[in-house]
C-alpha cells in the first residue's frame, strides 16, 4: 500500500477498535498492539500530513494548543430548563401541558439529569467539525480540539453500528442524515477517573479536585488538548437538531443516535402519563448512585416534536420540558475514631471512622477529613455527632458538626506527632496542609505505595502485579525497591502464596504464583523496559512530579543525566515548573539511596533518554543567538516558541546568564527573571520584536 492507503487503513482499523472498546466494551486487540498501531499512524501523518483523515484517531490524544477559545454562536439557542424539587410542581407542569395541547394524547420521555457540562457538537457531511460549550445559551466557546479527545464521541458517522436500547423503533439509515446537523449532550468526568486523578494529586502533594463537575468544566477549558486527553472525559448525547425534520418524536432521535454510534445513556424511558414519570423518579432516587457519573435529577420532555412546537417557549426555557431536582442527601452519625493513613510520599491523611449510617443507598462507615487544617476548620471533636454528605453525591465527606448534640463525651482531636506506621517524627513544611513521614525508605506503607505507583499504567505499566502480589513479594523479602523487580527469576516466584483478609468483606483471599501467572509477570516486567522516558521519570515517584510535569521535564532536558544534574534555577526555566517542584527534584536526586535506585534502573535497561524531536529548518536568521522566554504569548504556545527558535538556528538556554542574548517577555512574565535580566543587562524583547527577527 502507498502512504495514503496505509493512513486510511490504519485510521479505519483504529476507529473500529475504539468504537468496539468504548461503545460495546469489546477489546479486539490488546493495549500494546493498539498503541503500536497508533504510533505507526502518527509517524505516517507526520511524514505525509496531506493524507491525514478528518476522523484520525490521533486527535484522541490531543496535543493542540489554543491561545484562546474562539466565540461561536449557536444555530439553535441552548436554553436552560425550569426546575423543581416537588412532585406538586410536576403535577402543575402536567396540567399546563394538558391545557396547552387542548386535550391531545401525549407522552413524556424521562432522562437522568447528568451532572456535567452542556456541550454542542456540529457535524457536516458526517464529520465532526465543531464542539462548543453552552456559554450563555446564545454563544459559547469553540473547544473542538478538546471534544475530539473524548473517545466515545464519533469523529465521523459511519455504518455498521447497532442500537442497544430495547425500544422497538428502527433508526434511519446513515444516508438519511442531513448534510449539517447538531447533537447535544453532557460532558463529564467519570467518577472512577475523578478518584484516580485525586489519588495521583494527593500522591504528589497537589490540592484535590473539589468535585467531578467542576473538574470536568475546568478540563474542557484547558488550552492544551493533550492535557485534556489525559483526563479521559466522557459524554452522553441526548438531543438531535437540524433544519430538516427527520424524526417525529424525541424517542426516535435517541434510538437513531445510538444506532449511529453516539453514546446515548440507556437509562431513558418513555412514560405515558405523569404517574409513570413519578415512578421513574422514585426508581432512580437511589439507583442512580450505581452509575459511573454524578446525577442530580430527572429531565422530563414531551415526546412528540409537533407538540413541543405547539407548547413553545418562555423567554428563558421551553414549556414542554422541566427538570426535577433531587434534594441533597445527608445524614448525621457519631465520629467514633480516626485512622491515619500514610501515602506514597509520606503524607498522613486522617480518615473518620463513623457509626454506620445509610446515605444515598449505601452504608457509610468512613469519610475523609483530608488534613489537620480541615479538622480545625470544621471544629470537629471525637465522639461528636457529625453531618455527612456525599461530595458530588458519591464521595462521603463530613460537612459540619451538630453542636446541639455535643456532650461531655466529646474530646479534642490530637493530631499525631509520629508516623502511625513506623513511629518516625512527622514534619510539616511551612504553607503545606499535610504532615509528612520523612522515613521514605523504611516506612512500610510508603514502600508499598511506591511499588504501586511504579507499576501503574501511566508509569511502567507492569501488568499482572496487583496490590496483593506486591505485598507478597515484599513480605518474602524478594523486593525492597522497584529496581529489584528487574532481578526476579521464575524460580524466585513459582509456588509462593499468601492468604489475605479482605477488610471490606471479612473474607479470605489467596494470592498464589502459578506458572502462567509468573510468565505473565516476567513478560510484563521485560516489556516495561521499552516504556518512554517520561513514564520512567514519573514512575520514580518524586514528590510534586506528576505525569504532565514529567513530560515537560523530559521535553526540556532530554535525558535523565541532564535532569539529575540540573540546578533549581535551571529547573525553574521549564514551563509551569515552580519553586516547589524544582526544590523537590533537586532534593530527590541529591539523596544517595535515590541515586543508587536510578543507577540500578539504568543497568536494567530502562529508557533514560527522550525521543529527540525532529526540527524542520525554516531559516538561519537566529543562528548564533541564544534565547530564553518568560510569560505567555498571543501567537505561540511555549512549545511552538521553542520550536520556532530552533527551526531558525537559535539556541534555548535553561537560565539567565551573561551568555543569554535575548529574554522574550510575554504577559504575566516572571518578575525574578525580568529582574535578573536587568541586572545582567540582557536585552528584553517582546513577541512582535521576536517575530520581526524571523525569516520564514
Protein Blocks (a to p, Z undefined) as FASTA:
>chain_A
ZZklmmmmmmmmmmmmmmmmmmnopafbdfklmmmmmmmmmmmmmmmmmlpcfklcklmn
goiacfbacddddfbacddddddfbfklmmmmmmmmmmmnnopacddddddddddddddd
ddeehiafbdcdfknomaccdfklmmmmpmklcfbdcehiacfbfbfbdcddfklpcfbd
cddddddddfklmmmmmmmmmmnopacdfblklmmmmmmmpcblklmmmnopadddfbdc
dfbdfbfbfklmmmmmmmnopacdfkbccdfbfklmmmmmmmmmmmmmmpcbdcfbdcdd
dfblklmmmnopafkbcfkbccddddddddddddfbdcddddfkopacdddddddddeeh
iacfbdcehiamlmmmnopaehiacddddehhlagcdfbdcfklgcfkbccddddfbdfk
lopacdddehiabdcdfblmlmmklmmmmmmmmmmmklnopghiafklmmmmmmnopafb
fklmmmpcfklmgopacddddfknopacdddddfklmmmmmmmmmmmmmpcfklmmmmno
pghiafklmmmmmmmnopaklmmmpcfklmmmpghiafklmmmmmmmmmpmklmmmmmmm
mmnopafbdcddddddfbjmlgoiacddedjdfkbcfklmmmmmmmnopacdfbdcfklm
bdcddehiafklmmmmmmnopacddfklmmmmpcZZ
